[in-house]
């Protein structure tokens, strides 16, 4: 995959292992997000493209809106995106988490933590957790805020707290790609919506590469598990 600015690249999935092991197993990725005005949705789409480019089967999912129509009416972009999402984006289900090898969680910042809409969905995962069905899955997170110091890092860290309880494998992005270096965020893709701006090329490239990285590492984990089962 290529793009202007040198942030997107043409990396491909790993070659088939010469010993016939499952290194080409198609990883299953679910991207679960909450987006009020559409910025998180755009990042989620870029992440989806990156994961697909790495050979993954991807489900892009939204969580339910909890805000009242009266609250959303104060921000036309919020009401507009809520209507769009309800009509066009599949609602997340717990089965999506059980199905996936890798999970991406996206949320805008809310006082330095995840939005209630995403948290409400995650709070329903107790049954899966009790059965160990979320253990060893690869989990990463991404976010957006309206100000530069609006809690980007703390929101990602707080969102991933749930994955520690699940027993998941936490996937940061580090500075593994030029897009992450340009944004200076090793925790996960992020966007600062200055004056309501939409994600720019660098933010979308970072999300794309995060999706690629999630799919790649999830493949390694799933392939390793399959090889162990095979003996």
Buried (B, 14 or more C-beta within 10 A) or exposed (E): BEEEEEBBBEBEBBEEEEEEBBBEBBBBBBBBBBBBBBBBBBBBBBBBBBBBBBBBBBBBBBBEBEBEEEEBEEBEBBBEBBEEBEEEBEEBBBEBBBBBBBBBBBBBBBEBBBBBBBBBBBEEBEEBBEEEBBEBBBBBBBBBBBEEEBBBBBBBBBBBEBBEEBEBBEBBBEBEBBBBBBBEBBBBBBBBBEEEEBBEBBBBBBBBBBBBBBBBBBBBBBBBBEBEEEE
